[in-house]
Amino acid sequence: MNNINNKKSDVEKVGTISVSIYKNKNTGFSAYSIDADNDDVIQVSYMIEDTLKMY
């Protein structure tokens, strides 16, 4: 993986967080689902959820 300066950096993927958005066609009600693929990224998924709750 390359950093912003296009130099090699020693990083590895830790996990993936998926955000799915759903909308009811009749009412316009929106909902979301946040899924983390492992416990190493669960804290980040909580921050995303907290941010989405503000809107």
mmJSON file of the N, C-alpha and C atoms, coordinates in Angstrom:
{"data_MODEL":{"atom_site":{
"group_PDB":["ATOM","ATOM","ATOM","ATOM","ATOM","ATOM","ATOM","ATOM","ATOM","ATOM","ATOM","ATOM","ATOM","ATOM","ATOM","ATOM","ATOM","ATOM","ATOM","ATOM","ATOM","ATOM","ATOM","ATOM","ATOM","ATOM","ATOM","ATOM","ATOM","ATOM","ATOM","ATOM","ATOM","ATOM","ATOM","ATOM","ATOM","ATOM","ATOM","ATOM","ATOM","ATOM","ATOM","ATOM","ATOM","ATOM","ATOM","ATOM","ATOM","ATOM","ATOM","ATOM","ATOM","ATOM","ATOM","ATOM","ATOM","ATOM","ATOM","ATOM","ATOM","ATOM","ATOM","ATOM","ATOM","ATOM","ATOM","ATOM","ATOM","ATOM","ATOM","ATOM","ATOM","ATOM","ATOM","ATOM","ATOM","ATOM","ATOM","ATOM","ATOM","ATOM","ATOM","ATOM","ATOM","ATOM","ATOM","ATOM","ATOM","ATOM","ATOM","ATOM","ATOM","ATOM","ATOM","ATOM","ATOM","ATOM","ATOM","ATOM","ATOM","ATOM","ATOM","ATOM","ATOM","ATOM","ATOM","ATOM","ATOM","ATOM","ATOM","ATOM","ATOM","ATOM","ATOM","ATOM","ATOM","ATOM","ATOM","ATOM","ATOM","ATOM","ATOM","ATOM","ATOM","ATOM","ATOM","ATOM","ATOM","ATOM","ATOM","ATOM","ATOM","ATOM","ATOM","ATOM","ATOM","ATOM","ATOM","ATOM","ATOM","ATOM","ATOM","ATOM","ATOM","ATOM","ATOM","ATOM","ATOM","ATOM","ATOM","ATOM","ATOM","ATOM","ATOM","ATOM","ATOM","ATOM","ATOM","ATOM","ATOM","ATOM","ATOM","ATOM","ATOM"],
"id":[1,2,3,4,5,6,7,8,9,10,11,12,13,14,15,16,17,18,19,20,21,22,23,24,25,26,27,28,29,30,31,32,33,34,35,36,37,38,39,40,41,42,43,44,45,46,47,48,49,50,51,52,53,54,55,56,57,58,59,60,61,62,63,64,65,66,67,68,69,70,71,72,73,74,75,76,77,78,79,80,81,82,83,84,85,86,87,88,89,90,91,92,93,94,95,96,97,98,99,100,101,102,103,104,105,106,107,108,109,110,111,112,113,114,115,116,117,118,119,120,121,122,123,124,125,126,127,128,129,130,131,132,133,134,135,136,137,138,139,140,141,142,143,144,145,146,147,148,149,150,151,152,153,154,155,156,157,158,159,160,161,162,163,164,165],
"type_symbol":["N","C","C","N","C","C","N","C","C","N","C","C","N","C","C","N","C","C","N","C","C","N","C","C","N","C","C","N","C","C","N","C","C","N","C","C","N","C","C","N","C","C","N","C","C","N","C","C","N","C","C","N","C","C","N","C","C","N","C","C","N","C","C","N","C","C","N","C","C","N","C","C","N","C","C","N","C","C","N","C","C","N","C","C","N","C","C","N","C","C","N","C","C","N","C","C","N","C","C","N","C","C","N","C","C","N","C","C","N","C","C","N","C","C","N","C","C","N","C","C","N","C","C","N","C","C","N","C","C","N","C","C","N","C","C","N","C","C","N","C","C","N","C","C","N","C","C","N","C","C","N","C","C","N","C","C","N","C","C","N","C","C","N","C","C"],
"label_atom_id":["N","CA","C","N","CA","C","N","CA","C","N","CA","C","N","CA","C","N","CA","C","N","CA","C","N","CA","C","N","CA","C","N","CA","C","N","CA","C","N","CA","C","N","CA","C","N","CA","C","N","CA","C","N","CA","C","N","CA","C","N","CA","C","N","CA","C","N","CA","C","N","CA","C","N","CA","C","N","CA","C","N","CA","C","N","CA","C","N","CA","C","N","CA","C","N","CA","C","N","CA","C","N","CA","C","N","CA","C","N","CA","C","N","CA","C","N","CA","C","N","CA","C","N","CA","C","N","CA","C","N","CA","C","N","CA","C","N","CA","C","N","CA","C","N","CA","C","N","CA","C","N","CA","C","N","CA","C","N","CA","C","N","CA","C","N","CA","C","N","CA","C","N","CA","C","N","CA","C","N","CA","C","N","CA","C","N","CA","C","N","CA","C"],
"label_alt_id":[null,null,null,null,null,null,null,null,null,null,null,null,null,null,null,null,null,null,null,null,null,null,null,null,null,null,null,null,null,null,null,null,null,null,null,null,null,null,null,null,null,null,null,null,null,null,null,null,null,null,null,null,null,null,null,null,null,null,null,null,null,null,null,null,null,null,null,null,null,null,null,null,null,null,null,null,null,null,null,null,null,null,null,null,null,null,null,null,null,null,null,null,null,null,null,null,null,null,null,null,null,null,null,null,null,null,null,null,null,null,null,null,null,null,null,null,null,null,null,null,null,null,null,null,null,null,null,null,null,null,null,null,null,null,null,null,null,null,null,null,null,null,null,null,null,null,null,null,null,null,null,null,null,null,null,null,null,null,null,null,null,null,null,null,null],
"label_comp_id":["MET","MET","MET","ASN","ASN","ASN","ASN","ASN","ASN","ILE","ILE","ILE","ASN","ASN","ASN","ASN","ASN","ASN","LYS","LYS","LYS","LYS","LYS","LYS","SER","SER","SER","ASP","ASP","ASP","VAL","VAL","VAL","GLU","GLU","GLU","LYS","LYS","LYS","VAL","VAL","VAL","GLY","GLY","GLY","THR","THR","THR","ILE","ILE","ILE","SER","SER","SER","VAL","VAL","VAL","SER","SER","SER","ILE","ILE","ILE","TYR","TYR","TYR","LYS","LYS","LYS","ASN","ASN","ASN","LYS","LYS","LYS","ASN","ASN","ASN","THR","THR","THR","GLY","GLY","GLY","PHE","PHE","PHE","SER","SER","SER","ALA","ALA","ALA","TYR","TYR","TYR","SER","SER","SER","ILE","ILE","ILE","ASP","ASP","ASP","ALA","ALA","ALA","ASP","ASP","ASP","ASN","ASN","ASN","ASP","ASP","ASP","ASP","ASP","ASP","VAL","VAL","VAL","ILE","ILE","ILE","GLN","GLN","GLN","VAL","VAL","VAL","SER","SER","SER","TYR","TYR","TYR","MET","MET","MET","ILE","ILE","ILE","GLU","GLU","GLU","ASP","ASP","ASP","THR","THR","THR","LEU","LEU","LEU","LYS","LYS","LYS","MET","MET","MET","TYR","TYR","TYR"],
"label_asym_id":["A","A","A","A","A","A","A","A","A","A","A","A","A","A","A","A","A","A","A","A","A","A","A","A","A","A","A","A","A","A","A","A","A","A","A","A","A","A","A","A","A","A","A","A","A","A","A","A","A","A","A","A","A","A","A","A","A","A","A","A","A","A","A","A","A","A","A","A","A","A","A","A","A","A","A","A","A","A","A","A","A","A","A","A","A","A","A","A","A","A","A","A","A","A","A","A","A","A","A","A","A","A","A","A","A","A","A","A","A","A","A","A","A","A","A","A","A","A","A","A","A","A","A","A","A","A","A","A","A","A","A","A","A","A","A","A","A","A","A","A","A","A","A","A","A","A","A","A","A","A","A","A","A","A","A","A","A","A","A","A","A","A","A","A","A"],
"label_entity_id":["1","1","1","1","1","1","1","1","1","1","1","1","1","1","1","1","1","1","1","1","1","1","1","1","1","1","1","1","1","1","1","1","1","1","1","1","1","1","1","1","1","1","1","1","1","1","1","1","1","1","1","1","1","1","1","1","1","1","1","1","1","1","1","1","1","1","1","1","1","1","1","1","1","1","1","1","1","1","1","1","1","1","1","1","1","1","1","1","1","1","1","1","1","1","1","1","1","1","1","1","1","1","1","1","1","1","1","1","1","1","1","1","1","1","1","1","1","1","1","1","1","1","1","1","1","1","1","1","1","1","1","1","1","1","1","1","1","1","1","1","1","1","1","1","1","1","1","1","1","1","1","1","1","1","1","1","1","1","1","1","1","1","1","1","1"],
"label_seq_id":[1,1,1,2,2,2,3,3,3,4,4,4,5,5,5,6,6,6,7,7,7,8,8,8,9,9,9,10,10,10,11,11,11,12,12,12,13,13,13,14,14,14,15,15,15,16,16,16,17,17,17,18,18,18,19,19,19,20,20,20,21,21,21,22,22,22,23,23,23,24,24,24,25,25,25,26,26,26,27,27,27,28,28,28,29,29,29,30,30,30,31,31,31,32,32,32,33,33,33,34,34,34,35,35,35,36,36,36,37,37,37,38,38,38,39,39,39,40,40,40,41,41,41,42,42,42,43,43,43,44,44,44,45,45,45,46,46,46,47,47,47,48,48,48,49,49,49,50,50,50,51,51,51,52,52,52,53,53,53,54,54,54,55,55,55],
"pdbx_PDB_ins_code":[null,null,null,null,null,null,null,null,null,null,null,null,null,null,null,null,null,null,null,null,null,null,null,null,null,null,null,null,null,null,null,null,null,null,null,null,null,null,null,null,null,null,null,null,null,null,null,null,null,null,null,null,null,null,null,null,null,null,null,null,null,null,null,null,null,null,null,null,null,null,null,null,null,null,null,null,null,null,null,null,null,null,null,null,null,null,null,null,null,null,null,null,null,null,null,null,null,null,null,null,null,null,null,null,null,null,null,null,null,null,null,null,null,null,null,null,null,null,null,null,null,null,null,null,null,null,null,null,null,null,null,null,null,null,null,null,null,null,null,null,null,null,null,null,null,null,null,null,null,null,null,null,null,null,null,null,null,null,null,null,null,null,null,null,null],
"Cartn_x":[0.836,0.0,0.887,0.453,1.227,0.597,1.445,0.916,0.759,0.432,0.154,1.361,2.568,3.778,4.216,3.393,3.65,4.903,5.201,6.298,5.714,6.43,5.961,5.827,4.735,4.561,4.252,4.602,4.467,3.149,2.061,0.734,0.044,-0.94,-1.753,-3.207,-4.106,-5.529,-5.922,-6.639,-7.059,-8.474,-9.324,-10.702,-11.511,-12.783,-13.704,-14.974,-15.467,-16.742,-17.663,-18.855,-19.842,-21.009,-21.441,-22.61,-23.635,-24.791,-25.892,-27.01,-27.576,-28.648,-29.922,-31.024,-32.329,-33.321,-34.261,-35.274,-36.617,-37.632,-38.987,-39.555,-39.981,-40.476,-41.761,-42.577,-43.865,-43.758,-42.954,-42.896,-41.672,-40.639,-39.4,-38.492,-38.933,-38.135,-36.835,-35.73,-34.417,-33.868,-33.132,-32.461,-31.105,-30.236,-28.916,-28.504,-27.559,-26.978,-25.463,-24.766,-23.308,-22.764,-21.894,-21.316,-19.796,-19.169,-17.707,-17.341,-16.316,-15.983,-15.133,-14.646,-13.918,-13.846,-13.433,-13.401,-12.333,-11.359,-10.3,-10.815,-11.931,-12.463,-13.813,-14.255,-15.581,-15.683,-14.61,-14.656,-14.879,-14.29,-14.496,-15.94,-16.52,-17.923,-18.835,-18.493,-19.275,-19.209,-18.043,-17.92,-18.766,-18.773,-19.602,-21.069,-21.488,-22.882,-23.255,-22.409,-22.684,-22.827,-21.992,-22.069,-23.366,-23.76,-25.002,-26.23,-26.191,-27.321,-27.569,-26.544,-26.691,-27.487,-27.717,-28.387,-29.724],
"Cartn_y":[-1.168,0.0,1.239,2.273,3.5,4.582,5.406,6.53,7.73,8.872,10.062,10.532,10.218,10.628,9.575,8.563,7.494,6.689,6.593,5.756,4.501,3.411,2.162,2.321,1.813,1.812,0.394,0.111,-1.229,-1.331,-1.571,-1.649,-2.934,-3.318,-4.464,-4.133,-4.727,-4.525,-5.169,-4.416,-4.906,-5.453,-4.844,-5.303,-4.449,-4.786,-4.091,-3.75,-2.541,-2.113,-1.808,-2.398,-2.169,-1.381,-0.362,0.42,0.239,-0.301,-0.474,0.491,1.148,2.114,1.568,1.664,1.191,2.341,2.374,3.426,2.822,3.119,2.658,3.521,2.894,3.635,4.394,3.875,4.497,5.652,5.478,6.492,7.392,6.953,7.716,7.483,6.624,6.317,5.65,6.114,5.545,4.822,3.768,3.022,2.576,2.185,1.724,0.528,-0.207,-1.359,-1.246,-1.416,-1.333,-2.681,-3.252,-4.559,-4.493,-4.96,-5.069,-6.536,-6.832,-8.234,-8.87,-8.045,-8.621,-7.606,-8.062,-7.212,-6.126,-6.248,-5.243,-3.897,-3.893,-2.645,-2.262,-2.986,-2.739,-1.342,-0.836,0.506,1.575,1.39,2.346,2.285,1.096,0.971,1.682,1.671,2.399,3.902,4.409,5.836,6.219,5.365,5.618,5.636,4.665,4.605,5.85,6.261,7.46,8.692,8.797,9.925,9.898,8.734,8.627,8.929,8.627,8.906,10.408,11.208,12.657,13.263,12.532,13.065,12.429],
"Cartn_z":[0.0,0.0,0.0,-0.692,-0.773,0.081,0.698,1.463,0.547,1.131,0.339,-0.463,-0.012,-0.727,-1.741,-1.947,-2.908,-2.548,-1.26,-0.796,-0.179,-0.275,0.317,1.823,2.367,3.81,4.268,5.488,6.038,6.808,6.08,6.691,6.263,7.05,6.679,6.984,6.233,6.449,7.772,8.592,9.899,9.844,9.056,8.97,8.029,7.934,7.046,7.81,7.575,8.127,6.95,6.968,5.912,6.477,5.736,6.108,4.999,5.366,4.414,4.785,3.783,3.99,3.355,4.099,3.638,3.707,2.738,2.733,2.352,3.147,2.867,1.746,0.666,-0.501,-0.197,0.701,0.998,1.987,3.031,4.084,3.99,3.288,3.219,4.412,5.352,6.539,6.129,6.684,6.387,7.616,7.378,8.435,7.908,8.81,8.403,9.237,8.689,9.364,9.227,10.343,10.346,10.788,9.979,10.277,10.231,11.304,11.37,11.251,10.462,10.223,11.321,12.271,13.409,14.545,15.706,16.897,16.848,15.961,15.876,15.366,14.655,14.097,14.698,15.695,16.268,16.88,17.479,18.067,17.0,15.825,14.735,14.266,14.211,13.798,14.803,16.091,17.094,16.85,16.455,16.162,14.95,13.939,12.751,13.149,13.955,14.399,15.205,16.124,16.918,16.036,15.012,14.094,13.296,12.799,12.029,12.88,14.158,15.045,15.197,14.943,15.071,13.921,12.844,11.665,11.432],
"occupancy":[1.0,1.0,1.0,1.0,1.0,1.0,1.0,1.0,1.0,1.0,1.0,1.0,1.0,1.0,1.0,1.0,1.0,1.0,1.0,1.0,1.0,1.0,1.0,1.0,1.0,1.0,1.0,1.0,1.0,1.0,1.0,1.0,1.0,1.0,1.0,1.0,1.0,1.0,1.0,1.0,1.0,1.0,1.0,1.0,1.0,1.0,1.0,1.0,1.0,1.0,1.0,1.0,1.0,1.0,1.0,1.0,1.0,1.0,1.0,1.0,1.0,1.0,1.0,1.0,1.0,1.0,1.0,1.0,1.0,1.0,1.0,1.0,1.0,1.0,1.0,1.0,1.0,1.0,1.0,1.0,1.0,1.0,1.0,1.0,1.0,1.0,1.0,1.0,1.0,1.0,1.0,1.0,1.0,1.0,1.0,1.0,1.0,1.0,1.0,1.0,1.0,1.0,1.0,1.0,1.0,1.0,1.0,1.0,1.0,1.0,1.0,1.0,1.0,1.0,1.0,1.0,1.0,1.0,1.0,1.0,1.0,1.0,1.0,1.0,1.0,1.0,1.0,1.0,1.0,1.0,1.0,1.0,1.0,1.0,1.0,1.0,1.0,1.0,1.0,1.0,1.0,1.0,1.0,1.0,1.0,1.0,1.0,1.0,1.0,1.0,1.0,1.0,1.0,1.0,1.0,1.0,1.0,1.0,1.0,1.0,1.0,1.0,1.0,1.0,1.0],
"B_iso_or_equiv":[0.0,0.0,0.0,0.0,0.0,0.0,0.0,0.0,0.0,0.0,0.0,0.0,0.0,0.0,0.0,0.0,0.0,0.0,0.0,0.0,0.0,0.0,0.0,0.0,0.0,0.0,0.0,0.0,0.0,0.0,0.0,0.0,0.0,0.0,0.0,0.0,0.0,0.0,0.0,0.0,0.0,0.0,0.0,0.0,0.0,0.0,0.0,0.0,0.0,0.0,0.0,0.0,0.0,0.0,0.0,0.0,0.0,0.0,0.0,0.0,0.0,0.0,0.0,0.0,0.0,0.0,0.0,0.0,0.0,0.0,0.0,0.0,0.0,0.0,0.0,0.0,0.0,0.0,0.0,0.0,0.0,0.0,0.0,0.0,0.0,0.0,0.0,0.0,0.0,0.0,0.0,0.0,0.0,0.0,0.0,0.0,0.0,0.0,0.0,0.0,0.0,0.0,0.0,0.0,0.0,0.0,0.0,0.0,0.0,0.0,0.0,0.0,0.0,0.0,0.0,0.0,0.0,0.0,0.0,0.0,0.0,0.0,0.0,0.0,0.0,0.0,0.0,0.0,0.0,0.0,0.0,0.0,0.0,0.0,0.0,0.0,0.0,0.0,0.0,0.0,0.0,0.0,0.0,0.0,0.0,0.0,0.0,0.0,0.0,0.0,0.0,0.0,0.0,0.0,0.0,0.0,0.0,0.0,0.0,0.0,0.0,0.0,0.0,0.0,0.0],
"pdbx_formal_charge":[null,null,null,null,null,null,null,null,null,null,null,null,null,null,null,null,null,null,null,null,null,null,null,null,null,null,null,null,null,null,null,null,null,null,null,null,null,null,null,null,null,null,null,null,null,null,null,null,null,null,null,null,null,null,null,null,null,null,null,null,null,null,null,null,null,null,null,null,null,null,null,null,null,null,null,null,null,null,null,null,null,null,null,null,null,null,null,null,null,null,null,null,null,null,null,null,null,null,null,null,null,null,null,null,null,null,null,null,null,null,null,null,null,null,null,null,null,null,null,null,null,null,null,null,null,null,null,null,null,null,null,null,null,null,null,null,null,null,null,null,null,null,null,null,null,null,null,null,null,null,null,null,null,null,null,null,null,null,null,null,null,null,null,null,null],
"auth_seq_id":[1,1,1,2,2,2,3,3,3,4,4,4,5,5,5,6,6,6,7,7,7,8,8,8,9,9,9,10,10,10,11,11,11,12,12,12,13,13,13,14,14,14,15,15,15,16,16,16,17,17,17,18,18,18,19,19,19,20,20,20,21,21,21,22,22,22,23,23,23,24,24,24,25,25,25,26,26,26,27,27,27,28,28,28,29,29,29,30,30,30,31,31,31,32,32,32,33,33,33,34,34,34,35,35,35,36,36,36,37,37,37,38,38,38,39,39,39,40,40,40,41,41,41,42,42,42,43,43,43,44,44,44,45,45,45,46,46,46,47,47,47,48,48,48,49,49,49,50,50,50,51,51,51,52,52,52,53,53,53,54,54,54,55,55,55],
"auth_comp_id":["MET","MET","MET","ASN","ASN","ASN","ASN","ASN","ASN","ILE","ILE","ILE","ASN","ASN","ASN","ASN","ASN","ASN","LYS","LYS","LYS","LYS","LYS","LYS","SER","SER","SER","ASP","ASP","ASP","VAL","VAL","VAL","GLU","GLU","GLU","LYS","LYS","LYS","VAL","VAL","VAL","GLY","GLY","GLY","THR","THR","THR","ILE","ILE","ILE","SER","SER","SER","VAL","VAL","VAL","SER","SER","SER","ILE","ILE","ILE","TYR","TYR","TYR","LYS","LYS","LYS","ASN","ASN","ASN","LYS","LYS","LYS","ASN","ASN","ASN","THR","THR","THR","GLY","GLY","GLY","PHE","PHE","PHE","SER","SER","SER","ALA","ALA","ALA","TYR","TYR","TYR","SER","SER","SER","ILE","ILE","ILE","ASP","ASP","ASP","ALA","ALA","ALA","ASP","ASP","ASP","ASN","ASN","ASN","ASP","ASP","ASP","ASP","ASP","ASP","VAL","VAL","VAL","ILE","ILE","ILE","GLN","GLN","GLN","VAL","VAL","VAL","SER","SER","SER","TYR","TYR","TYR","MET","MET","MET","ILE","ILE","ILE","GLU","GLU","GLU","ASP","ASP","ASP","THR","THR","THR","LEU","LEU","LEU","LYS","LYS","LYS","MET","MET","MET","TYR","TYR","TYR"],
"auth_asym_id":["A","A","A","A","A","A","A","A","A","A","A","A","A","A","A","A","A","A","A","A","A","A","A","A","A","A","A","A","A","A","A","A","A","A","A","A","A","A","A","A","A","A","A","A","A","A","A","A","A","A","A","A","A","A","A","A","A","A","A","A","A","A","A","A","A","A","A","A","A","A","A","A","A","A","A","A","A","A","A","A","A","A","A","A","A","A","A","A","A","A","A","A","A","A","A","A","A","A","A","A","A","A","A","A","A","A","A","A","A","A","A","A","A","A","A","A","A","A","A","A","A","A","A","A","A","A","A","A","A","A","A","A","A","A","A","A","A","A","A","A","A","A","A","A","A","A","A","A","A","A","A","A","A","A","A","A","A","A","A","A","A","A","A","A","A"],
"auth_atom_id":["N","CA","C","N","CA","C","N","CA","C","N","CA","C","N","CA","C","N","CA","C","N","CA","C","N","CA","C","N","CA","C","N","CA","C","N","CA","C","N","CA","C","N","CA","C","N","CA","C","N","CA","C","N","CA","C","N","CA","C","N","CA","C","N","CA","C","N","CA","C","N","CA","C","N","CA","C","N","CA","C","N","CA","C","N","CA","C","N","CA","C","N","CA","C","N","CA","C","N","CA","C","N","CA","C","N","CA","C","N","CA","C","N","CA","C","N","CA","C","N","CA","C","N","CA","C","N","CA","C","N","CA","C","N","CA","C","N","CA","C","N","CA","C","N","CA","C","N","CA","C","N","CA","C","N","CA","C","N","CA","C","N","CA","C","N","CA","C","N","CA","C","N","CA","C","N","CA","C","N","CA","C","N","CA","C","N","CA","C","N","CA","C"],
"pdbx_PDB_model_num":[1,1,1,1,1,1,1,1,1,1,1,1,1,1,1,1,1,1,1,1,1,1,1,1,1,1,1,1,1,1,1,1,1,1,1,1,1,1,1,1,1,1,1,1,1,1,1,1,1,1,1,1,1,1,1,1,1,1,1,1,1,1,1,1,1,1,1,1,1,1,1,1,1,1,1,1,1,1,1,1,1,1,1,1,1,1,1,1,1,1,1,1,1,1,1,1,1,1,1,1,1,1,1,1,1,1,1,1,1,1,1,1,1,1,1,1,1,1,1,1,1,1,1,1,1,1,1,1,1,1,1,1,1,1,1,1,1,1,1,1,1,1,1,1,1,1,1,1,1,1,1,1,1,1,1,1,1,1,1,1,1,1,1,1,1]
}}}
